[in-house]
């Protein structure tokens, strides 16, 4: 199975960015400058975020740009307890009310969509050499994501792969975002209108 926050409630910075709706670089900036140390867990030397930290990341995007970093840090230190509540921060003209429960609900909804998408994908050593495929098929997730990135339309993809669904196409996009390739990108193997197209035969329907 692909890595899933549902199992451990810990998120890589890339996953946190997907769930919070922000670029990964914004997550790394928040880790360096704003998030409480207790919200970051190190695994093999790499940072992972708790769900509370993801809520903080989303709040960091939504707070007005003029909110000082010190006030942001004070708010984020209060997030993570069992009881979420609206928080007041600052004073005088720099006074803010932060609707933490609303942001937490939005994060939870996006997290549910992410988990549902990842549930469509399996990595089984006996299927396609362990590469990620859509559950119940031999269709390579990474290849579908590449074709989407290269401009293939939904109609073209579903004509070539009849078992693909819209949910699978959305999951392919999320998977590619959450699990970016390492190293130099490969040269594209497909171009729109090309005479030949590299394809994977879906033998599960045979």
Secondary structure, DSSP 8 states (H G I E B T S, - for coil): ----HHHHSEEEHHHHHHHHTS-HHHHHHHHHHTS-GGGEEEETTEEEEEHHHHHHHHHHHHS-TTS-HHHHHHHHHTTTSSS---EEEEETTEEEEE-HHHHHHHHHHHHHHHHHHHTTEEE-TTSGGG-EEETTS--BHHHHHHHHHTT--HHHHHHH-TT--HHHHHHHHHHHHHT---SS----S--TT-S-------GGG-
